[in-house]
Amino acid sequence: MCDIADARAPTLVLIDGSALQGGESALAGAITMLQQSAWRDAPIVILDDSGADLIRGFAAGYAARIRLDSSPEAIAQLIEKMMHTAV
């Protein structure tokens, strides 16, 4: 976890959803915290575990969601797309 009190906002925020304790509610809390910080304009990408149902849970406020077991190329393409969208 980075210090979101830092005044410099990142270009992109990646959240490892599988590392959060508490499922969708913990994810929603993390996104809310980011939206209330200097990082509010950075697009958020959620990296989920391999068993995640990407359709089931939906914490509002993120730009994209992808499984960690996706190919490295697919993850890289998504990150690249989000980086271009953010600019």
Secondary structure, DSSP 8 states (H G I E B T S, - for coil): ---TTSSS--S-EEEEGGG-TTHHHHHHHHHHHHHTSTTTTS-EEEEE-TT--TTT---TT-SEEEETTS-HHHHHHHHHHHHHHH-
